[in-house]
């Protein structure tokens, strides 16, 4: 599995993004799906969105930058890109340090 697909699957699960009819999506389409979910959460349950961002390990100063009224980028778009880029970093690190050795149950990640 590639980094984009793995990243999207993890974000999709974390943000509870509904299944998309299309099996294969481009990176741009994946980010658009994240952006739509961010918009929905910002309008309906901002606290839940903040909880998701915390669990996805998105840094607070970056979140604040996206929510700044002076930001030239729309908050939905900015937050979606923060989520996307952070998750890709996490997956890249996971792939980089992945061990092909048998790991004792409970210690896998």
N, C-alpha and C positions, 0 to 999 in steps of 0.2 A: 504494500500500500504506500502511496506517495504522501509527502508531508501535507499537501493541501487537503487531500481527502481525509487523512487522519485528523487534521486540525478541525476541519468542518464537522466531522462526526462527533468530536468531543464538544465542540461549541453547541452543536445541534442538541445534544443530550443535556448539556448544562443549562441552556436557555429555553429548553423545551420548544424548539422550533418544529412546527408540524412538518410531516413528510412532504417533499416536493415531488411533483409528478415526474419530473425529469431525473433519470438515474445519474447521468454524467453532467456535471456543471463545470463551467469555467470558474477560475478564481473570482472574477468580477461578479458572476452570478451568486457565488457563495456569500460574498460580502454583502450583496444586495439583500439576500435572505436574512442575514444577521441584522442589517440596517432596519428592515421591516419589523423584525421582532423587537429591536431596541425602541423603535418608534411606538410600537404597541405598548410596551412596558412603561415607557416614559409617560404616556397618556393615561394608562390604567392603574399602574402599580409601581410608582417610582422607587419605593422602598425595596420591592422585590428585585428590581433592576440593580440597585446598589448592592444587594446581597449577592446576586449573580456575579457582579463585577469583582467583589471581594473574593468569592470562591475561585474565580478565574485568574486571580492574582494580578489584576490590573491596578497599577499604582494610583493612589489618590491624587497626587499632584497632576498627573496626566488627565484624570477624570475632571478635575477642577478646571483645567485648561479648556477642555471640550465644552464645559458648561458655562464658561465665561461669556457674557453677552457681547464682549468685544471680539470674540473669536470669529475669524472670517469663514470658518467651516461650520456648517449646520451641525448641531449637537448629535443628531442621529448618525450622520455620516462619520463624524469624528469618533464617537464611541464605538461604532461598528469596526472602524479601522484599528482602534486600540485593542479591541477584543481579538480581532483577526491576527494582528501582528504579535500580540503576546502569546496567543495559543500556538502560533507557528514556532515561536522561540522555544516554547516548552516542548513541543514535539521534536524539534531539531535536536534539542539537548537529550531527550529520551533516546532518539535513534543513535546519537553520537556515543552515548555511554551504555547502550544496550549490550548485554552479554548473551552470547549464544549458549552459555553453560546452563545446566539445570540449576534452578533456583528453588530453594526450600519454600514450600507453600506458605503463603502469608508475607513473603518478602519480595514477591514480584511487583512490578509497577508497570 
